[in-house]
Amino acid sequence: MSTIPPHYSDRYVGQRFNKALHIVQHLSPSSSFQPTKEQKLELYALYKQAAQGNVDTQRPGIFDVVGRAKWDAWKKLEGLNSLEAKYRYVEVLLRVAVEVCI
């Protein structure tokens, strides 16, 4: 079931996603606006699902802890369509902003 408001066009969701990507890609490491590790993992997985669809690689080995965590997070989104992943990406970033500002 989609969580995208019915009045949001595909184009609008895409524009918001691109703006959110730009923000995340240009975050300064010294900025107070920083997602938690869990939020970074969620953003990564949503980005991958939006950009590439379902995970199509083998799960990394047990000694690749970071790669494995990323793969697992992405795998959990299997079946989620690109537009919904883009919408959720923006929502996660907005949640980060609210948490930082409160």
N, C-alpha and C positions, 0 to 999 in steps of 0.2 A: 504494500500500500504506500502510495506516495505521500510525502509530507510537504511537498511543494504547494504553496497556495495556488488555487486555480487561476487567479488573475496574473500570475507570473508567466511571461512568455519564455520560450527556450532561449531567445536572444538575451533577455534581461538576466536570466540565471547565468548565462555564459559571460556576460559583461561583469557581473558581480564576482564571479569566480576568477576571472582574469585580474580584477583589481585586488582580490584577496591574495592571489598568487604573488602579485607584485609586492604587496606588503610583507608577506612571509619571506620572500626571496631577498628582501632588502633590510631585514631586521639586523640591527647592530648587536653584536654579542654583549655590549655594555648597556644596552637599552633595558629599561625596567619592564618593557613590554615583551615578555618572553613566555611562550607556552611551556607547560610542564613537559617532562619526558613522555608521559602518557598522551598528552595532547599532540606533541610532535609526531608520535607514532600514529595516532588517529589521522592527523593531517596527511602524513605520508601515504597511508593506506587509501584514503579517499582520493588523493591526487592520482595514485597509480590506477585505481578503479576508474576514475573519470577519464584518464588519458589512454589507458591500455585495455580496460575491461578486466575480465577474470584473469587471475594469476595463471601463467602458462609456463612456469619454470618449476624445476624440482626444488623441494625444500632444502635450504642450506644445511650443511652438516652441523652436528652437535657443538663443535668448537667455534662456529661462527654465530655467537650469541646475538649480536646485533642484527645480522642478516636474517637469522631465524625469527627474531621478534618481528621484524618488518614483514617477512613473508607470511607469518601467522596472522598478523593484523590485516594484511591485504586479503588473505584467503577467507577470512570471516565475512568479507563483503561480497563474496561470490554471488553472482546473480543480480547485483545492484546495477541499475542502468547508469550510464554516464551522467545524465542530467541530474538524477537524484544524488549521485556522488558529489557533483559540483555544488549543488544546493547545500548538502550537509557540510561540505568543506567550509563554506562561508559561515554557516551556523556555528561551527566549532570556533572559528576565528572570532566571531562576535562574542561568544561565551568567554573566550580568553580576555577580550577587551573589557568585558563587564567585570570579570574577576580582578583584573589589574586596577581598575578604576574604583573599586569598592574598598 
